[in-house]
């Protein structure tokens, strides 16, 4: 979503994502990661918005008029297993009820064959304006993650948060919010092992509320 918005706005301003990246002090390789689904830090998004003469919301919001749940292709159902916090960590509470239609989401058969997916409902507003309170995120389990990925992380074994991931040179991680009202959550290598802190998957899609 971010990369699609960026390319569209760059085209309107007669520039390119590579030129925009260089203008805010990043390497020409940055758009490659954005195209793969990574989101830059909040301050970088603000710099890009300033360069393009738009708002942060223009870069991060889903401008589609068609709700994500209205799909024409036949797909695979996945369960909405839990709620996670986008803000203060909240206990991951199982909400799955197989007889409740709101407890299911659908992904394409192609995606279903490419890995393991599950869905989570967001509680909190620290990832505004990209992910809002009450929306569903589709999460893909994987072995490796990159800086700028939006991930679901379990802290203390049962507190789930949705954040932007940033690795630290000392083996630690920083979990950042897109909403500037929320401070980053920083964990050392020792805290990651002892609390523990575990990345449970990467958010690959947001499903807005109908």
N, C-alpha and C positions, 0 to 999 in steps of 0.2 A: 504494500500500500504506500509506504513512504517513498520507495524508489519510483513507483508509477507516478505519484504526485510530483516528485522532483523532476522527472523527465518531461512531464507535461508542462510544468511551469518554466523550465529551462527553455523549452521549445517556444513558448509564448514570449519569452524575453530575448529570444535569438541568441541563446548560449547553450552550453552543454553541461551535463553533470560533472565531467572532468574539469572543465573551467571553473565551475562553482566550487568544487573541492579545493582546487589550487588557490582560489580567491580567499578562502577562509583558513589557509595554512595547512591543508592536508595534502597527501601525496595523490598522484593521479590514479593510484590503485584503489583508493577508498570507494569509488562507485562500484567496483567489482563486488565488494562485500555487501554493499547496500542492495545490489541486484539479487544477491543470494538470500536476502531477507533480514540482514542486520540493520539496526537502527543506531545512528550516532548518538553521542552524549547530548544531553539537553542543551548545553551551551553551544555545541556545534550546530544543532538544529536551529537555534536562535540566530547564529551567524549566517547560516544559509538563507534563512528567511529574510534577514536584513539585506543580504547581497541581492536577493531576487525582488525585494520590495513587496514581500507578502507577509502573512502572519504564520506563526508556528502551526496554528490550526489548519492552515491551507496545506501545509506539508504532511501533517499527520492524520488528518481526518479522512474517513471513508466517505467519498462524495457520491457513491453509488445510490441510485434511487430505488434499486431493486433489493429487497431484503435477501440476505444470504441464504435463508432457509428455503426460498422458493427455487428449487432445483428441478431441471427437466430430465437430467440423466439419472439412470438407475444407479444407486450407490449402496454402500455398506453402512449399516448402523453402528454407532459407537455410543457407549454409555456416558452420561454426565455423572461422573463418579463423586465429585466433592465440590466444596467451595474453597477458594483461596483468597487471601487478602492482597489487595493492591494498596498498601499503606501499612498500618500496624499489623504485624503477623497475627493471623487468626488460626485457630486449630482447624485442620482439614477434617471436615465433618462429612461423612458419607450421606448423600442425599438420594442415592439411586433407588428407584422404584420401577421395576420393569413394566408395570401396568400404566405408568404415567407417561404420556407422550412427550412431556417436557424433560423426561429423563433420558431422551435419546437425541443424538445428532447424526447427521449423515455425511460421509465423505465418499469420494469417488472410488470405484473399484481399483483404479490404477494406484491411487494413494494407499489404499488398504493393503495392496500387495507389496508396497515399497518399505513398509515398516510397521511398528506398533504405535497406535494412536489412542488417545482418550480425550475427553472433553471436561472442562472445569468451568464453574461459574465464578465470576469475579465479585468480590466484596471489597469496596473501598474505592478511592479516587486518585491514588497516587500515580496511576498511569494515564490519567487524562492529559491530552484529549484523544490519545490513540485508543485506549481501552477504557471503557466507562463502567461504572457500577452496574452490576446485574447482567452484564454481557457474558457470552460464552466464548472461551478460547479453545481452539483445537491444538492439542499438544502432541508432539512427536517425540518418542523416546529415541535417544541416540547416544553414541559413545563419546563424541567429541563436540565441543562448543567453541564459538568464536566471540571475541570482543564485539559487543553491540548486539548480540543475540538477546531476544526477550525470552526469559526462561521462567520455569516454575521451580522453586527451591524449597526444600523442607529444612527447617531450622529446629534443632532439638528433637528431631525425629517426627514431630507431629504438627508443626506450625508452618503452613504453606504461604508463600508469597510469590507474586508475579513481579519481576523486576528486569531491568536491563543489566546485562552481565559485563563486568570489566575485570580482567585478570590483573594481578599485581606481580611485580618482579620477584617478590619474596615468597611466592607460592600462595599468597592469599587472594581473595577476591573482593570486589566492591559491587554491591547491588544498588543500582541507581534508579530513581523514579524519574518520570518525565514531567511530573507536576513539581515545580520548584519549591512548593511549600513543604516538601518532605525531604529530610536529610538522607544522605546515602547510608547504607548498612555495610560496614567494612568488617571482614573476618580474616584473621591471620591463618596461616597454615595449621597451627596448633588448634585453633578454634574449629576449623573445618573438620579436623579429625576427632576432636573430643566432644563437641556439642551433640551430634555432628551436624554438618551442613552438607546437604546433598542436592545436586541438580537433577531434577526428575524428568526434564524434557524441555524442548524448545517450542514456543508458541508460533505456530505456522499460519494461523488464520484467526480472525476475530469474527464472531457472529453477533451482529447487532440485535437489540431487542426489537420485536415486532410491535 
